[in-house]
Amino acid sequence: MSDRSNLAVSIDGAPLPDEEARDLWTRFSRYMDEHRGDTAGFARESGYVSVTPTFERGRALLVVRTTEAPPEKPAPRASGGRPARRRGGGKPERGRRGR
């Protein structure tokens, strides 16, 4: 038998000790039995911003957020931050007459 629990909880990225994780999972399961699919309600009732059940590394994981997630940074541009230059010095082509 493994010495780690099959139930885990992460609060703002920090793992909860096994006993506390089992207690939170128990409260979460009871709530979900009575309020099927209402993870937002459980989060609100518990003072969290969000609670998301998932599965990671062979364990059931509750991902808990107590604050809003930081906004995602936009992906960097491939050209080092400057827009790509257009052919012909950046001027739009007017037509293809005489070419």
RAUR-V779050 format. One record per pair of residues at least 6 apart in sequence whose ideal C-beta (glycine too) atoms are under 8 Angstrom apart, sorted by the first residue. I is the first residue (numbers start at 1). J is the second residue. D is the distance in whole Angstrom. If there is no record, write none. Layout:
i = (I & I)
j = (J & J)
d = (D & D)
This chain:
i = (4 & 4 & 5 & 5 & 5 & 5 & 6 & 6 & 6 & 7 & 7 & 7 & 7 & 7 & 7 & 7 & 8 & 8 & 8 & 8 & 8 & 8 & 8 & 8 & 8 & 9 & 9 & 9 & 9 & 9 & 9 & 9 & 9 & 9 & 10 & 10 & 10 & 10 & 10 & 11 & 11 & 11 & 12 & 12 & 12 & 12 & 15 & 16 & 21 & 24 & 24 & 25 & 25 & 27 & 27 & 28 & 28 & 28 & 28 & 31 & 31 & 31 & 31 & 32 & 32 & 32 & 35 & 35 & 39 & 39 & 39 & 39 & 40 & 42 & 42 & 43 & 43 & 43 & 43 & 47 & 48 & 48 & 48 & 49 & 49 & 49 & 49 & 50 & 50 & 50 & 51 & 51 & 51 & 51 & 52 & 52 & 53 & 53 & 53 & 53 & 54 & 54 & 54 & 54 & 55 & 77 & 86)
j = (18 & 59 & 18 & 21 & 22 & 59 & 58 & 59 & 60 & 18 & 21 & 22 & 25 & 59 & 60 & 62 & 15 & 16 & 18 & 21 & 56 & 59 & 60 & 61 & 62 & 15 & 16 & 20 & 21 & 24 & 25 & 61 & 62 & 64 & 16 & 61 & 62 & 63 & 64 & 64 & 65 & 66 & 64 & 65 & 66 & 67 & 21 & 24 & 62 & 62 & 64 & 60 & 62 & 42 & 46 & 42 & 51 & 53 & 62 & 38 & 41 & 42 & 45 & 38 & 39 & 42 & 41 & 42 & 50 & 51 & 52 & 53 & 50 & 48 & 51 & 49 & 50 & 51 & 64 & 66 & 64 & 65 & 66 & 65 & 66 & 67 & 68 & 63 & 64 & 65 & 62 & 63 & 64 & 65 & 62 & 63 & 60 & 61 & 62 & 63 & 60 & 61 & 62 & 63 & 61 & 83 & 92)
d = (7 & 8 & 4 & 6 & 6 & 7 & 7 & 5 & 6 & 8 & 6 & 6 & 5 & 7 & 5 & 8 & 6 & 7 & 8 & 5 & 8 & 5 & 7 & 5 & 7 & 7 & 4 & 7 & 4 & 5 & 7 & 7 & 5 & 6 & 7 & 6 & 7 & 5 & 7 & 4 & 8 & 6 & 7 & 6 & 6 & 7 & 8 & 7 & 8 & 6 & 8 & 7 & 6 & 8 & 7 & 6 & 7 & 7 & 6 & 8 & 7 & 5 & 7 & 7 & 8 & 7 & 5 & 7 & 8 & 5 & 7 & 7 & 7 & 8 & 6 & 6 & 5 & 4 & 8 & 8 & 5 & 6 & 6 & 5 & 6 & 6 & 6 & 8 & 7 & 5 & 6 & 7 & 5 & 8 & 7 & 5 & 7 & 7 & 6 & 8 & 8 & 5 & 8 & 6 & 7 & 8 & 7)
